[in-house]
Each structure stands twice: as C-alpha cells, then as structure tokens.
Amino acid sequence: MDFQSEIRESTINELLEKVANKGYGKYLLKISIAKARAFKDKAIVFDFPVTAVVGPNGGGKTTVLGAAACAYRTVKPSLYFSKSGKFDENMQNWRFDYDLIDRSVKRDDTVRRSANFTNYKWSREGLDREVKIFGVSRTVPATERKEMRRCISGSFDVPQAQISRIGATTAKAVARILDKDVTEFSLVNVDGRGRVTLLAGTTSDGKGYSEFHFGAGESSVIRMAMILESVAENSLILIEEIENGLHPVATVRIVEYLIELAQRRKIQAIFTTHSNDA
C-alpha cells in the first residue's frame, strides 16, 4: 500500500500517557479471565485506547470482546455468551475480573468488578457506560436484510420530514476512510421511529440512488461513522472483524479514525481482526 499515515507519533505517545496516568472518566484497564471457552488464567491489559485482538479462527478473539462487554450493565451477557441447555455445561464457573476507571464511582482510584456464570446464570457487578457494538452483520447487503424489504417498491416514499442530511463530521470521517464525498447523502427514517433506516446517495450529476446500490463496505462505514460521531465521551466501542468488506487502505484508515476519536472524544475501542493491515 502506498499512503501516508495521518496519525502523528506525538498522538500515540499522548494517548499512551493518558492511559498510564489514568486520565479517563471511564476506561477498561484490564480483564483477568479465570475461565471462559479456551481461556484459563489469562490477563489482558489495555494500555492504549484502541486495541486490536488478533488470532486464528476459534482462537478466542470474540471471547475477549464479550468479556469486555460484560463489565458493563448496558450489555446483556447473552449477546456474546448464550447458553444452550445441556450442550453448554462447560459454561459453569466461567469468571471475568476487571480493573476499571469510573470517576463517578471512585474519584481517585481504580474500581474492581467481576462477572461469573454459576448455577446456570450470570452474576455480575456491572458499571454504567455507553457501549456500542458492531458485529459482522453490519456488512450484510441491504437487499439481504429483512427489515429493508418494505423499501423495495417502485412507489416507496416517506415524508420529507423523515429525511435528514448526513452530518458534516460524519461526511468528513467517511471521506477520510473511503476517499468518497458523501456530503449530499441522506438518511431516510423509514418507520418514523428510527428503527428502520435507508441511506440515499447522489451521483456527481445530481441523480439519486438508494442503499440497495451501495457497496456493503461503503454502507457499513457510513453507518458506523454516524453512530461513532454521536456517542458519549468515554464510550466503549466493540467491533468484530474490522476489515470485513473493506479494502486494505480503508481498513487502515478506519483504525486511524478510531485513534483520532480516542483523542477527540475519549473513546476506547477494541476490535478483532485477521488483517495484518489493521
């Protein structure tokens, strides 16, 4: 790849120092996995706010994401660790221990919490934190998503009040990652409640086209950037297979974008990957 990184060495050092000095309002410092799937007595330290979890298939990458999520009560453990009756008897006595920063709980010290699965249920002392999760389903094409079927019609339309322009910060992030101008793109609120949405683009000569004609990677990056630009400061971002659907250069750019968000919005991000570029 022939490109110049946009991340300065001074930014990396600044963020390393910020973690070392515990300069966050909320931050996951360490997970100690006593037992879970293939893990036993394994400690994972997050000394930089953007962490890549790398390994072979079945190596435990998603387990790390799930363990991180279970530190916070906003995420149900079953999202990552569902139990299927007698077929999951191995889950008995799984346990995660955490070292965290939460200035609303302890102003001048770290916080210790745990999550464990005993007697066929989870018991944990989760903290409050906004957690955003991006699974691999984010790159499923619009034509294959059931909730989008209502949009497949020659007569499909919504009131103008349910159509909004993509924000300037989102458009800037997308341009940086994909090298694509999306300043004239829109988000269509299909159901009026924001649960079903459709992206809409514009060609260079002003012709409109829907998300059904977007690339899967293009769509996922735009949607991710829209969410990431609106999260609360000190949020935790969990991303499965960050390179999914992306060109190697775009993969590097999205990691750089996360580093920039760590500096600008104090977010912490953990992502799994098989990509050497990431």
N, C-alpha and C positions, 0 to 999 in steps of 0.2 A: 504494500500500500504506500502511496506517495502523498502524504499530507503532513501538516504541521499541527502538533498538539496545541490546543488553546489553553491548557492548564499550566500555570506557572509553577515552578518549583517552590516559590515562596508560599503559594496557596496550599500546597501539600504540607509544608512544614508548619504553617499556621494551624491547619486542621489537626495535625498530629499533636501539636502543643495544646490545642484546645481540649482534646480528649485527655491528655496526660494531666492537665490541670483541672479536669472535671468541670469544665466551663459550660455545661449544658443544663437546661432546666429539666430535661428528661433524656435519658440515654441508657441503652443496654450495654453494660461493660463486659459481662462475662456470663456464659452458660456452662454449668457443670452437668453433664449428662451421666447420671449414675447408671441408668439402664434405659434403653429405648431402641427397638429394632436391632441393628447391627452394632450399636454403640454400647460401651460399658466403661464407666470411669473415664470419660473424655471431657476435657475442658476446652472451651473455645473462647478466646479473648478478642474483643472488638476494639483495637487500638486506633482505628481510623474509621470515620463515619460512613464510608462506602466500602463494603466488604464483598468480595467475590468468593463464593463457595464452589470449589472445583473438584470434580471427581468422576469416576466412571458410572455407568448406569447401575443403579442399585447400590451405590456407594454411600448413600445417606445424605445427599445434598438437601432433599426436601425435608428430611427429618430435622435438619438444622433450622430451616425456615419455620417449621411447625413449632419447634421448641422455643424459638424467639417469640412467635405469636402468642404462645401460652403464658407468657409473662404478663399479659395484659387482658383485663376482663372484657374488653371490647371485642375479642375474638373467641368464638367457641372452639374448644379443643377438637371437637368432632370434625371441624373443617379440614384438619390435617391428620387426625388420629381417630378415625371411626372404628367402632368395634362391631364385628360381625359374629355375634354369638359365640359358640364353642370353637369356631375356626380362628379366633383371636385370643386364645388363652395365654399366649405369650405376652400380652399387654400387662398382665398382673405385675404390680410393683415397679412399673416404669416411674422414673423420677427425674425432674429437672430442678436444679438450684440456680438462683440468679443473684448477680451483683448488679445493682442498678443505681442510676441517679434519678431522683424525683424530688425536686426542691419544694414541692408542695407537701411532701411527707417528712423529709429531713433536709433542713436548710444547709447544714454544714457537713454532712456525712453521706456515705453510700447507704443504700437500702438492700436488705436481703429478703428474698422471697423464694417460694418453692411451688412446684406443681407436681402432683403424683397421682398415679392411677392405681387404686386399691379397692377391693370389694366391688369391682365391676363399675366404678365410676371415678370421675376426676375430682380431686380436691386441690384447690389452689388459693393463693392469696394474691390475686392479680391486682395490678395497679391500673390507674386510668391513663390512657394515652391514645391519641388517634393513630390507627394502624390502617394502612392501605395495602391491599393485596392484589397483585396482578398475576393470575395464573396463565397457563399455556392456552387456555380457551380464548384469550384476548385476540389471537390471530386467526380465529375461525372466520372465514369469509362471510360477509353479510348475507349472501344467498343461502348459506347453510345454517343460519341462526333462526330458530323457530319464531322468536318474537318479532322478526322482521317481515314475516310473511304478509302481514296486513299492509305493508308498504308496496307490495308487488301488485300493482294495478295501474292501468292507463289513466284512471280517474283519481288516483291518490292525491290528496292535498290536505293541508292543515291551515288554520287561520294564520295570518301574518304575525300576530302577537306571539305565536308559538315558535317563531323562527328568530334565532339570535346569531349575530356575527361572532366568529371565534375571536377571543381577546387578543390584544396586541402582544402580551407576554407569551401566550401560547404560540402565536404565529412566529414569534422570534425564535422560540425553542425548536419548533418544527423545522424552520428554515436552517437552523444550525445543524440539526441531526440529519435531515433528508435532503438538504440543499434544494428546497422547494418552497415557492411562495404560496402561502395559504391565507394571505390577508383578506381575500374575498370569499373565503369559505364560511359556511354556516352550520349551525347545529339545529336540527329540526326536532322539536319536542312532540313526538308522535301521539302519545296518550294524554297529553296535557298535564301529567304529573311527574314527568321526568324519568319514568321507569323504562320507557322505550324511546330511544333517540336514533336519529338518522343523520349522518353527515352529508353535506352537499357541497360540491366544489364548483369552480368556474374555470373554463378554459381561457387561454390568452385572448381569444376573440369574443369573450363575454358569454359563451354558451354554458348552460348549467348541466351538471351531471351528478348523480347520486352516489352514495357509498357502495352501491352494487357494482360500480365500475372503478372502485379504488383497489389498489393492491392491499393484501392482508396486512403486510408490514406497515404500509402507509397509514392505514386506518388505525392500527393499534398504537402507533407513535402519537398521532394526533389526539386520540382519546386519553392516552396516558398523560401527555403534556397538559391537557385541560384539567385533569384531576390534580396533578402534581403542583400546578400553579395556584391551586385553591386550598391545599392542605394547610392545617395549622402549623405554626413553627414547632419544632421539636417532635414532629411526627415520625413514625417508623414506616418505612416502605419496604415491602417484601415482593420480590419479582422472581418468577420461575422462568428459567431458560431465557435470559435477557436477549440473546441473539436470535430468538425464534422469529423467522420471517424477514430478517434484516441482512443487508449487505454488510460485509466486514467493516467498511468505513462507518456506516451508520451505527453499527454495534459499538465501536469505539466512541463515537460522538455521544451516544446516549449515556454511556458510563461517565464521560466528561460532563454531561449535563447534570447527572446526579451529584458529582463532586461540586459543581457550581451551586446547586441547590443546597448542598450541605453548608456551604459558606454563606449563601444569601438568606436561606430560610431555616438553617439549623436542623435540617432533616438528617435522619440516619437511614441508610439503605443497605439491605442485604439481598444479594441476588445469586441464583445458581446459574452455572454456565458450563458448556463443553467447549467454549470458544477460547482459543489462545489469544485472539484479538481482544476480547473482553478482559 
